[in-house]
Amino acid sequence: MNERVILPVLSDGKPASHVEVHFQKPINQTQNDTYCVLYLHGFGTNKCSDKAEYFREQVLAAGLTYCSFDFQGHGGSGGLFSELTLTRNLADTALVHHYLRSIGFSKIIIIGTSMGAITGLWHAAKNKDEIIAGLYLSPALNMTVAAFVRSGDNAQNWRKTGILKFMHRGVDRELNWEFVADLQVYTASQLANDYCIPSLVAQGKQDALFAWKFVQEWVDQCCDKVHLQLYDDGDHLLIEQKEHIWEAFYDFLLEQGIIHTQHA
């Protein structure tokens, strides 16, 4: 079963945008059929990135159902990239989660990368009874700092004009100042207090966007269900480490009793 689903985003009761969802069941459903792995992509990428495809293949091979979607302003979803905020990402995630719940998936395992990781962490913190585990790669715990790094010498002008113009992955982009203003509501300290779900956080020490020591300190503030895996040679993307990360997460899910060993 491999489906593409379009979920309408309503404003004042009328369709204003949409979220494009990819949903796929494994050929051999060897794990609990009420569990679904939800993948959340990073800033400026989409649900069909190389990393997303890698995790899709691994999840399906493990006998679990897989779901991914494009945040608004990305990929096949509607909405403007310039209007991106964490609040909008959380609304998109809640919309997809509601859809999964409506078709019988009562428990969700989140895999998120960078922006998708911080979105997943906040969504999980607000849905503790339904999110049973998480894998977070290079979580954007301080996106405000990263946003200013990206803006370079244009930070003051961004605040003044309300628009930042920049190049990302070879594409001209615009991002509203509301992206930064919205982030002030979401503090890492509050998230550490609210989040207590079995999770593995993967972080590279060569990450040029988010300091690994900040991530380590954040994990230390969390409950003992949150575990950190540091990679000395890992950058922000963690492409070279993805196989080890998946193996570690698979073993973690086994240890937690969330999945079971598959038998031939």
C-alpha positions in Angstrom: 0.0 0.0 0.0 1.6 3.2 -1.2 -0.5 6.3 -1.2 -0.3 10.0 -1.9 -2.8 12.0 0.2 -3.7 15.7 0.0 -4.9 17.2 3.3 -6.6 20.6 3.1 -5.5 23.4 5.3 -8.5 25.5 6.3 -8.8 29.2 7.1 -12.2 30.4 8.3 -13.6 27.1 7.4 -12.4 27.3 3.8 -9.4 25.6 2.0 -6.5 28.0 2.0 -3.6 25.6 1.4 -2.8 21.9 1.5 -0.3 19.4 2.9 1.0 16.6 0.7 1.4 13.3 2.5 3.2 10.1 1.4 1.9 7.0 3.3 3.2 3.5 2.8 2.7 0.1 4.5 5.4 -2.6 4.5 5.0 -5.6 2.3 5.4 -7.7 5.5 3.7 -6.1 8.4 5.8 -7.8 11.1 5.4 -5.1 13.8 2.4 -3.7 15.6 0.0 -2.5 12.9 -1.2 0.4 15.0 2.3 1.9 15.0 3.4 4.4 12.3 6.8 6.1 11.8 6.3 9.8 10.9 9.3 11.4 9.2 9.7 15.2 9.5 12.1 16.8 7.0 14.5 19.8 7.4 14.6 23.4 6.4 14.4 23.9 2.6 14.2 20.2 1.8 11.2 17.8 1.4 9.8 14.4 2.0 11.7 12.9 -0.9 15.2 13.9 0.1 18.0 11.2 0.0 17.9 11.0 3.8 14.1 10.7 3.9 14.3 7.9 1.3 16.9 6.1 3.3 14.8 6.1 6.4 11.7 5.1 4.5 13.5 2.0 3.1 14.8 1.1 6.6 11.4 1.6 8.3 9.6 -0.5 5.8 12.2 -3.2 5.9 11.8 -3.3 9.7 8.1 -4.1 9.1 6.7 -0.7 10.2 4.4 1.7 8.4 6.0 4.9 7.1 4.5 8.3 6.6 6.2 11.6 5.5 4.9 14.9 4.3 6.0 18.3 3.0 5.7 21.2 5.4 3.9 24.1 3.8 6.2 26.1 1.6 8.1 23.0 0.7 7.9 20.2 -1.9 4.3 19.4 -3.0 2.5 21.2 -0.3 0.9 24.6 -0.6 1.7 27.8 1.2 4.6 30.2 0.9 8.1 29.4 2.1 8.4 33.1 3.2 5.6 32.5 5.7 7.4 29.6 7.4 7.2 29.5 11.2 7.6 26.7 13.8 4.0 27.3 14.7 2.9 26.6 11.2 5.1 23.5 11.1 3.4 22.3 14.3 0.0 22.9 12.8 1.0 20.8 9.7 2.3 18.0 11.9 -0.9 18.0 14.0 -3.0 17.8 10.8 -1.1 14.8 9.5 -1.2 13.2 13.0 -4.9 13.6 13.0 -5.1 11.9 9.7 -3.0 9.0 10.9 -5.2 8.7 14.0 -8.3 8.7 11.9 -7.1 5.6 9.9 -6.2 3.6 12.9 -2.7 4.5 13.9 -2.8 5.1 17.7 0.9 5.3 18.3 3.5 7.3 16.5 7.3 7.1 16.3 8.9 10.3 15.1 12.1 10.6 13.0 13.0 14.3 12.5 16.0 16.1 11.1 17.1 19.6 12.0 14.0 21.8 11.6 11.9 18.6 11.5 13.6 17.4 14.7 12.6 20.5 16.7 9.1 20.4 15.3 8.9 16.7 16.3 10.2 17.4 19.8 7.6 20.0 20.4 4.8 18.0 18.9 5.7 15.0 20.9 5.9 17.0 24.1 2.3 18.1 23.5 1.1 14.5 22.6 2.8 12.3 25.2 0.2 9.6 25.2 0.5 9.0 21.5 4.2 9.5 20.6 6.0 6.5 21.9 9.6 7.1 20.7 11.7 9.6 18.7 14.9 9.8 16.7 16.2 13.4 16.3 19.1 14.2 14.0 20.8 17.6 14.5 17.8 19.1 16.3 17.5 22.8 15.7 17.2 23.6 19.4 18.2 27.2 18.8 16.9 28.2 15.3 17.1 31.9 16.2 20.9 31.7 16.3 21.0 29.7 13.1 18.7 32.2 11.4 21.0 35.1 12.3 24.0 33.1 11.1 22.2 32.6 7.8 21.3 36.3 7.5 24.9 37.4 8.0 25.3 41.2 7.8 21.6 41.5 6.8 20.2 40.8 10.3 19.3 44.4 11.1 17.9 45.0 7.7 15.8 41.8 8.1 14.3 43.1 11.3 13.7 46.5 9.7 12.2 45.5 6.4 10.6 42.2 7.6 12.1 40.2 4.7 15.3 38.3 4.4 16.5 37.3 0.9 19.1 34.6 0.7 20.3 31.6 -1.4 19.6 28.1 -0.1 20.6 25.0 -2.0 20.9 27.0 -5.2 17.4 28.5 -4.9 16.6 32.2 -4.2 14.5 32.3 -1.0 12.7 34.9 1.1 11.8 34.5 4.8 9.7 36.8 6.9 10.9 38.2 10.2 7.9 36.5 11.7 10.0 33.3 11.6 12.3 34.7 14.3 9.5 36.4 16.3 7.5 33.2 16.4 10.5 31.3 17.8 10.6 33.4 21.0 7.6 31.4 22.3 9.6 28.1 22.1 12.5 27.9 24.5 14.9 25.0 24.8 14.5 25.1 28.6 10.8 24.7 28.5 11.1 21.9 26.0 13.5 20.1 28.3 11.0 20.4 31.1 8.0 19.2 29.0 9.7 16.4 27.0 10.1 12.9 28.5 9.7 10.2 25.8 12.1 7.4 24.9 14.3 9.1 22.4 17.7 9.0 20.7 19.3 12.3 19.7 22.1 12.2 17.1 24.5 15.1 16.9 27.7 15.8 15.0 30.5 17.7 16.6 31.3 19.4 13.3 27.8 20.9 13.0 28.4 24.5 11.8 24.7 25.5 12.5 24.0 24.1 16.0 26.7 23.8 18.6 26.9 20.2 19.9 27.7 21.3 23.4 24.3 23.2 23.5 22.6 20.0 22.4 24.5 18.0 25.0 23.5 20.4 27.7 19.9 20.3 26.6 19.8 16.4 26.7 21.4 16.6 30.2 18.4 18.8 31.3 15.9 16.2 30.0 14.6 13.1 31.8 16.7 9.9 31.6 14.6 8.6 28.7 16.4 10.9 26.3 19.8 9.6 25.1 22.5 11.4 23.1 24.7 9.9 20.4 27.6 12.2 19.5 29.6 11.8 16.2 33.1 13.3 16.3 33.3 13.6 12.5 29.6 14.4 11.9 28.4 17.6 10.3 24.9 19.0 10.3 23.6 16.6 7.7 25.0 13.4 9.2 24.8 11.7 5.8 27.9 9.6 6.4 26.6 8.5 9.8 23.0 7.6 8.8 23.5 3.9 8.7 25.0 3.8 12.2 22.2 6.1 13.4 19.5 3.8 12.1 21.1 0.7 13.6 21.4 2.5 16.9 17.8 3.6 16.8 16.6 0.1 15.8 18.5 -1.4 18.7 17.0 1.3 21.0 13.4 0.4 19.9 14.2 -3.2 20.6 15.5 -2.4 24.1 12.4 -0.3 24.8 10.1 -3.2 23.8 8.5 -1.0 21.1 9.5 -3.4 18.3 10.5 -7.0 18.3 13.2 -9.0 16.4 12.0 -10.2 13.0 12.2 -13.9 12.3 12.8 -15.3 8.8 
